[in-house]
Amino acid sequence: MKRVITAQDVPAGGELRVPIGTIVTASAHEVAASRGVRIVELPEEELSGLAPPEKTVAIGADHGGFRLKEALKPLLESMGLFARDVGVHEEKPADYPDIAHEVARLVAAGSAARGVIIDGAGIGSCMAANKVPGIRAALCYDKASARNGREHNDSNVLTLGARLLTQTQAEEVLRCWLETPFAGGRHQARVDKIMAIERQYRGKDSQ
């Protein structure tokens, strides 16, 4: 059965890789064109060669975080991780909620184990990402906050402020965040309460 790509499947930027023969709706083509997304058809065997979700980190940035994003991708690769870049791919003005949503969506869907979002201050992206069910985004600014965000809160998305950190500082924060495991124990009960709050309000707007 052929896969069908609709407008909802189009990411905020970058490339959309699909198997050869995939049906792409007219609305999906229109949305892709408006977002500057290139739809690439590849053989199934090439798509299956992508890194597994547990080795994949979704990464994205608005124009303010573009340069830092590009600088951090080699660090991910040096750690044996695959950087799934959702954009932007140039310093053309972009809205951080769109990028944050795409990174968070990939993590929530299980396509990537972790996500990294970079904008000028990191605050807005953190707010946007945390609107996606299943996401625990943390704005980290040093190794202590990165360690706490993972060890105590089991954060699955990291947001960084490109105007607040040097490249060296950002690399230290990212490495610490990726290498720190969740401690579990008493912290698990508190994370469970965070997720219970989310479940309490999920779907309220549609009632």
URTA-V576872 format. One record per residue. RES is the residue in one small letter. PHI is phi in degrees with one decimal (* if undefined). OMEGA is omega in whole degrees, 0 to 359 (none if undefined). NEAR is the number of other C-alpha atoms within 10 Angstrom. Layout:
# URTA-V576872
res: (RES | RES)
phi: (PHI | PHI)
omega: (OMEGA | OMEGA)
near: (NEAR | NEAR)
This chain:
# URTA-V576872
res: (m | k | r | v | i | t | a | q | d | v | p | a | g | g | e | l | r | v | p | i | g | t | i | v | t | a | s | a | h | e | v | a | a | s | r | g | v | r | i | v | e | l | p | e | e | e | l | s | g | l | a | p | p | e | k | t | v | a | i | g | a | d | h | g | g | f | r | l | k | e | a | l | k | p | l | l | e | s | m | g | l | f | a | r | d | v | g | v | h | e | e | k | p | a | d | y | p | d | i | a | h | e | v | a | r | l | v | a | a | g | s | a | a | r | g | v | i | i | d | g | a | g | i | g | s | c | m | a | a | n | k | v | p | g | i | r | a | a | l | c | y | d | k | a | s | a | r | n | g | r | e | h | n | d | s | n | v | l | t | l | g | a | r | l | l | t | q | t | q | a | e | e | v | l | r | c | w | l | e | t | p | f | a | g | g | r | h | q | a | r | v | d | k | i | m | a | i | e | r | q | y | r | g | k | d | s | q)
phi: (* | -75.8 | -80.1 | -115.9 | -103.2 | -110.0 | -58.5 | -68.4 | -86.9 | -79.9 | -72.5 | -72.9 | -171.1 | 82.2 | -116.8 | -118.5 | -93.6 | -133.0 | -65.4 | -57.6 | 94.3 | -63.8 | -85.9 | -110.9 | -67.5 | -60.8 | -65.6 | -65.6 | -61.7 | -64.6 | -65.6 | -61.1 | -64.4 | -68.2 | -98.6 | 71.6 | -89.3 | -95.2 | -90.9 | -115.0 | -93.7 | -133.1 | -62.3 | -54.2 | -65.5 | -74.4 | -66.3 | -70.3 | -83.4 | -66.8 | -62.2 | -66.1 | -53.0 | -67.5 | -107.0 | -107.1 | -119.1 | -76.8 | -134.8 | -155.2 | -155.7 | -84.7 | -60.9 | -70.5 | -108.2 | -56.3 | -64.4 | -68.4 | -58.5 | -63.1 | -73.9 | -86.9 | -59.4 | -61.2 | -64.0 | -59.6 | -64.7 | -67.8 | -93.8 | 78.2 | -110.9 | -98.9 | -88.7 | -91.4 | -85.1 | -98.3 | 107.9 | -77.1 | -114.6 | -162.4 | -87.9 | -76.4 | -50.1 | -143.6 | -92.6 | -59.6 | -61.5 | -65.2 | -68.4 | -59.5 | -62.5 | -67.8 | -62.2 | -62.7 | -61.6 | -65.6 | -69.1 | -62.9 | -80.0 | 86.6 | -76.7 | -140.3 | -73.0 | -135.3 | -138.1 | -131.9 | -128.1 | -128.7 | -135.4 | -61.6 | -114.0 | 85.7 | -75.3 | -62.4 | -64.5 | -64.1 | -61.3 | -65.3 | -62.1 | -72.4 | -78.5 | -85.5 | -54.7 | 94.7 | -97.9 | -125.0 | -88.0 | -129.2 | -85.1 | -118.7 | -129.2 | -158.8 | -66.8 | -64.8 | -69.5 | -65.3 | -65.3 | -65.3 | -61.3 | -89.1 | -66.0 | -96.5 | -109.8 | 52.2 | -63.9 | -112.9 | -134.5 | -109.9 | -115.7 | -129.9 | -102.4 | -67.0 | -84.6 | -106.1 | -128.1 | -77.6 | -61.0 | -62.0 | -63.5 | -63.5 | -63.1 | -63.8 | -64.2 | -63.7 | -62.3 | -62.7 | -62.9 | -71.8 | -89.3 | -88.5 | -82.7 | -73.1 | -76.6 | 67.3 | 59.7 | -62.9 | -70.2 | -61.3 | -62.8 | -76.0 | -64.3 | -58.7 | -69.0 | -60.4 | -70.4 | -67.2 | -61.5 | -58.4 | -63.8 | -64.0 | -101.6 | -63.6 | 83.0 | -60.4 | -65.2 | -90.2 | -90.2)
omega: (181 | 177 | 179 | 178 | 178 | 181 | 181 | 182 | 184 | 180 | 182 | 180 | 177 | 182 | 171 | 182 | 183 | 177 | 176 | 180 | 179 | 177 | 178 | 183 | 180 | 180 | 178 | 177 | 181 | 180 | 179 | 180 | 181 | 182 | 181 | 181 | 178 | 178 | 185 | 176 | 181 | 175 | 181 | 184 | 178 | 179 | 180 | 179 | 178 | 182 | 177 | 183 | 183 | 178 | 184 | 174 | 176 | 182 | 180 | 180 | 169 | 183 | 180 | 181 | 186 | 184 | 179 | 177 | 181 | 181 | 184 | 182 | 177 | 178 | 178 | 181 | 180 | 179 | 179 | 181 | 178 | 179 | 177 | 187 | 180 | 178 | 358 | 183 | 175 | 182 | 175 | 183 | 180 | 180 | 184 | 179 | 180 | 180 | 180 | 180 | 182 | 177 | 181 | 180 | 180 | 179 | 181 | 181 | 181 | 179 | 177 | 181 | 182 | 177 | 177 | 181 | 183 | 169 | 184 | 182 | 180 | 185 | 182 | 179 | 178 | 178 | 182 | 182 | 183 | 174 | 181 | 180 | 179 | 183 | 173 | 183 | 180 | 173 | 182 | 187 | 174 | 183 | 180 | 179 | 177 | 180 | 180 | 181 | 178 | 187 | 184 | 190 | 180 | 180 | 179 | 174 | 178 | 173 | 184 | 176 | 184 | 180 | 185 | 184 | 169 | 178 | 180 | 179 | 180 | 178 | 179 | 180 | 182 | 181 | 180 | 181 | 181 | 186 | 182 | 178 | 174 | 185 | 182 | 179 | 182 | 180 | 180 | 181 | 181 | 175 | 177 | 179 | 176 | 182 | 177 | 176 | 179 | 181 | 181 | 185 | 181 | 178 | 181 | 184 | 183 | 181 | none)
near: (4 | 9 | 12 | 13 | 18 | 15 | 15 | 9 | 13 | 23 | 24 | 26 | 22 | 20 | 18 | 17 | 13 | 19 | 17 | 13 | 12 | 14 | 14 | 16 | 12 | 12 | 14 | 19 | 18 | 14 | 18 | 22 | 13 | 11 | 15 | 17 | 20 | 16 | 17 | 11 | 14 | 14 | 12 | 11 | 9 | 9 | 13 | 10 | 8 | 12 | 17 | 13 | 18 | 13 | 17 | 24 | 28 | 24 | 32 | 33 | 36 | 27 | 21 | 23 | 23 | 21 | 18 | 22 | 27 | 17 | 14 | 19 | 18 | 14 | 15 | 20 | 13 | 9 | 12 | 12 | 18 | 22 | 22 | 22 | 20 | 23 | 25 | 27 | 18 | 13 | 13 | 10 | 10 | 18 | 15 | 25 | 19 | 19 | 27 | 32 | 22 | 24 | 31 | 33 | 21 | 22 | 24 | 20 | 12 | 13 | 19 | 25 | 18 | 25 | 28 | 29 | 30 | 31 | 29 | 20 | 19 | 25 | 16 | 17 | 32 | 29 | 16 | 17 | 29 | 18 | 15 | 18 | 15 | 17 | 22 | 23 | 27 | 27 | 24 | 23 | 20 | 18 | 18 | 12 | 16 | 24 | 24 | 19 | 24 | 23 | 18 | 18 | 21 | 22 | 22 | 23 | 29 | 27 | 28 | 29 | 23 | 21 | 14 | 14 | 17 | 12 | 15 | 11 | 14 | 23 | 20 | 15 | 22 | 24 | 18 | 19 | 25 | 17 | 12 | 15 | 14 | 17 | 14 | 14 | 9 | 9 | 15 | 16 | 10 | 14 | 16 | 12 | 12 | 13 | 14 | 12 | 10 | 17 | 13 | 9 | 9 | 11 | 9 | 8 | 6 | 5 | 4)
